[in-house]
Amino acid sequence: MGSQTSSHLTLEEHRELSREIRAARARLRELCDVVAGVYGPRNPAAFSFLKIADSMESLCHDLQAQVLHDYPGYDVDDLYV
């Protein structure tokens, strides 16, 4: 990976990214429910969906921390979570 720079996403880019991620998380939950409903929650595919959902949750917390760092004092407390 290259060297890190001091640039960051704009506030509008964070807002757009958060909208996209919220939509993806909602769709992922729907798909997980379908697979778990058909094959059961202990099915490997259902388990993989749950792992992906957990990873998305972690990503959202990381992005929330990033936007708080990038824009201190702005109302961004619940942008990603």
C-alpha positions, -999 to +999 in steps of 0.1 A: +000+000+000+011+035-007+019+062+019-010+077+037-020+113+030-038+138+051-067+139+026-101+124+035-136+120+022-157+151+021-187+153+044-210+148+014-190+118+003-193+103+038-231+110+036-234+093+002-212+063+014-233+059+045-265+058+024-250+032+001-238+011+030-272+013+049-289+001+017-264-027+013-267-038+049-305-039+046-303-060+015-277-083+031-300-089+060-329-097+037-308-122+018-295-137+050-330-142+062-340-159+030-310-183+031-314-191+068-351-195+063-347-220+035-316-239+047-316-232+084-293-210+105-266-237+109-262-241+071-227-230+059-241-204+035-263-189+062-233-189+085-213-171+058-240-145+055-239-139+092-201-134+091-205-109+063-231-091+083-208-089+112-180-076+090-203-049+077-211-039+112-175-036+120-169-016+089-197+008+099-181+013+133-147+020+117-162+044+092-181+061+121-149+066+140-133+080+108-160+105+101-158+117+137-121+121+133-124+139+100-152+163+111-149+170+148-177+193+159-201+183+131-233+165+136-222+131+124-228+110+155-250+085+138-240+087+102-229+051+099-243+034+130 
